[in-house]
Amino acid sequence: MSNEIDIQRNFWNSEADAFEKIYSQDKSKLSTFLDRLFRKDMYERLAFTMKNCEPVDRRTFLDVGCGNGLYSIALCKKGAARVVGLDISPVMIERCKQSAQRECMEDRVHFVLTDLLEYDADSTFDISYAIGLFDYISNPLPVLKKMRQLTKDRAIMAFPRFWTWRAPVRKVRLKIKGCPVFFYTKKRIARLTQDAGFASLKVTRVGKLHCVVAYSGNRASG
């Protein structure tokens, strides 16, 4: 696992600038159009996550694989009581902290340089979420189990779908960069979340993703 983490850390340290530009408003109209066209799933998974975090006000959130902190900052703006973001990339964490300082949110959002499995939490969270994380994890079950342990209400996650035209293209593209990527069927996601201890789940197809809400308590699945 440590070798896998080292690979991911190096990858995201090198990709930090490119990742941040995807959501940036400071780019040409053509770049914005192309991002919306070819990275539509990234915008839709953000909307899915924000919708399924409601109601946000006075709730606590754990952002697993927080990247540049976009989701964490957005939830604070919506009134979250506390958000903790975790990431293994020191470059990403530094950008998160700069964003929190710029938005004057340092009292409500905290960013920690760590892997989830090494994170020593001092409390549980109402909602946890992991977006753009399971793409890069060969063994997701321990991560899901830890999320379940730390989550009181629900966990929100995104998994890249197995049977899409993009899957082999993405696999080759990331292999060239030395970064493995993994894909999931709906059946496997159901098995993993059940084995992790979640009571029920709702799976929604969002473009080339399976977006998931997994409930800690007894809920009707859909």
N, C-alpha and C positions, 0 to 999 in steps of 0.2 A: 504493500500500500504506500510506503514511504517513497518508493521510486516513482509511482504514479503521481503522487502529490508533487514531487520535484519537477516532473515533466509539465504538469499543469501550471505550477507556479511560474516556471520559465516562459511558458506559452503566454500566459496572461500578462506577465510583466512586459513582454514584447508587443502584445496586441492592445495595450491600454489606450493608446492614442486612437487607433482605428475604431475600437469599440465606442469610445466616447463620441466620436464624430457622427456615429449613426443617429444618435438622438439630438445632436447639436442643432441649434437654430442658426448658427453662424456658418452657413454653407450656401452654395449656389442653388438656384431653383432646380437646375438639372440634377444636381446631386440629391436634393430632397426628393424629387420625383423618382429617381432610380432606387433610392432607399425604400421609399413607400411601395414600389413595385416589386423589388426582389427580396426585400426584408419585411414584407407585410406581416409575417408571423410574429416578428419581434414587437411590433406595435400592438398587435391583437392580443398577445399574451400579457402585455402590460395592462391593457384594458380589462382583460379577464381577471387578472389578479386584483386590481383595484375594486372591481365590482364585487368580487367574492370576499373581500376584506371588510365590507360594510356590515354593520356600522363600525366606523373607525374610531369615533370619538371616545376618549378615555380608555382605550384598549391597549394591550401590549403585544408587540410583534417581534418575531425572530426572523431575520433575513439571512438565509443560509446560502452563501456564495453571492455576496451582495454586490460584487463588481464595483462600479463607480458610485454606488449609493443612490442611484436614481429612484428606486422603489422606496427605499427607507425615507428619503427626503420628502417624497410625494405623500407618504402616509403621515409624516409629521405635519405637513401643511394641511392635511385633512383633520388634524386634531388628535392624533395618537398620543397616548400618555407616555409611552416609552417604546423605542425601537432599538434593537441590538442587531448590528450587521456583522457577519463573519466572512472573512475571505482569507485565502492563503497567499495572495499576491500583495507584497508590501507596496508596490506601486499603486494598486487599486485602493488599498486602505488609506494611503496618504491622500489620494484624491477625494475619497469619502470625507475625510476629516476636514479638508479644505472647503468642501461644499457645505458641511455642517456649520463651519465657522462663518462662511460667507452668508448663510441664511440665518445666522444667530440661533441655531437649534442645538447647540452643544449640550444643553441641559436635558434634552429629551431623546437624542439619538447618540448611540455609542457604537464605535466601530472597533472590532477586535481582530488582530492578525492571528488567525488560528484556523485549523481544520475543525469541523464540527465534532468529530470523534474525540478531539483533545480539549474541547471547550468545557470548562468547569462552571456551569451555570449556577447562579445563586437563587434562581427562582424559575418557575415555569412561565409560559407565555399563553395569551389567549389564542393567538394564531401564529403559525410558522409558515414560511413559504420558501420554496427553492425553485427558482426559474433560471433555466440555462445552466443547470448543474448536473443533472443526471445524464446529459449527453456525454459527459466525460468521465463517468465512474463505472469501472468494470464490475464492481460488486456493490450494488446500491442498497442491499438489505440492511447492513449495519447503520447506514446513514438514515434510512427510513425508521429504524427502531429508535435511534436517538431522537429523531424529530418527534416521534410518538411520545416518548418519555417527557419531552419538554413542552408538549402542546396540550392545552386544556380543552380547546374547542375543535379546531380544524387545521389541517395542513393543506396548502395550495401548492401544486407542483406542475411542471411541464416536462413531458417526455417526447422526444422526436419519434414520429411514427416510422415503423419498419418498412412498410410497403409503399414507398413514394419514389417518384423519379429522382428526387433530390438526394435520397439516401446514398446511393453509390457515388454520385458526383461529390457530395460533401465528404464522404469517406476518403476518396482519393485526394481531394484538395487538402484536407487536414493531415493526411498521412505524409504528404510532401513537407508539411511544416513540422512533422514529428509529433503530432498530437492525435491520439486515438479518439474515436467517437463511437457511440453505441446507440442502438435503436431498439424500440420496444413495441410489442403488440399489446392490445388492450387486455388480452387474457393474462399476459405476464404481469402487467401492472396490477391487475386485480389480485393475483397470487402474492405479489410482493407486499402490497399494502395490508393484505390479510395476515401474512406471516409477521409483519411488523407490529401488529396489534391494533390496527385501526378497525373500527366497528363497521363502517360502511363507506362507500365512496360514490362520487358522481364523476363520470368521464365525459368530456365534451371535445369533439374534434374541432380544432382551430387550425385551419390550413394544414400544414404538414406536422402538426403537433397533436398529442393527446394532452389536453389540459385537465387536471384532476383536482377535485376537492375531496379530501379524505377526512372523515369525521372520527373524533376520538370517542364520542359517546354513541348511544343508540339512535341512529337516524335512518330514515328510509333512503335506500340507495336509488340512483336513477341513471 
